[in-house]
């Protein structure tokens, strides 16, 4: 049984760390873009919001799928 719990922890950790890495990567790209083009800050931020919303929807969907697979009706 301990093997199953370890697999559960690893899968859950991967599902949580993917959006964190994606957010950090997008944030670093945004900071570089704002540093190069400070007058285009609103456009850069709006472009980033769309990508962050997409990332959030994908990560939430993966967590829901993970929950539905584990919870048997």
N, C-alpha and C positions, 0 to 999 in steps of 0.2 A: 504493500500500500504506500510505502514511503516513496517508491519510484514514481507512482502516479502523481503524488503531490509535488515532487520535484519537477516533473514535466509541466504540471499546471503553473507552477511559479515561473518557469522559464518562458512559457508561451505568454503569460500575462505580462512579464517584464518586457518581452520583445514588443508586444502590442502597445505598451506605454512608452517605451523608449523611442519608437519610430517617429511619433509626432514631435517629441522633444528635440530630436536631432534635426528633423525637418524645419522646425520653428527656428532653431539656432542658425541653421544654414541660411534660411530666408532672411533672418535678421542681420546676419553678417553681410549678405549681398545688399540689403537695403542701406546699411550704414556706409558701405563703399559707394553706392550710387548717390546718396545724399551728400557725401563728401566731395564727389566730383561735380555734381550738378545741384547746388543748394537751391537754386530758383525753381527747380522742378519737384520740390519736396511733396506737394499735394498729389501730383500724378504718380510719383513713386509709391507713396503710401496707399493710394487707392488700388494700384496694381498689386501691392503686397496683400491687401485685405482680401482680394479675390482668391489669391493662392492660399491664404491662411484658412479661409472658409472652406475651400475644397479639401485641405488637409484635415480640418476638423471633422468634416462630414465622413471622409474615408476612415479616419481613426475611430469615430463613434460607431460606424457601421461594422468595422472589424470587431470591436468590443461586443456589440450586440450579437453578431454571429457566434463569437466565442461563448457568450452566455447561453444562447439558444442551443448550441451543440452540447454544452455540459448539463443543462437542465432538461431532463427528460419528462415529458408530460405523461 
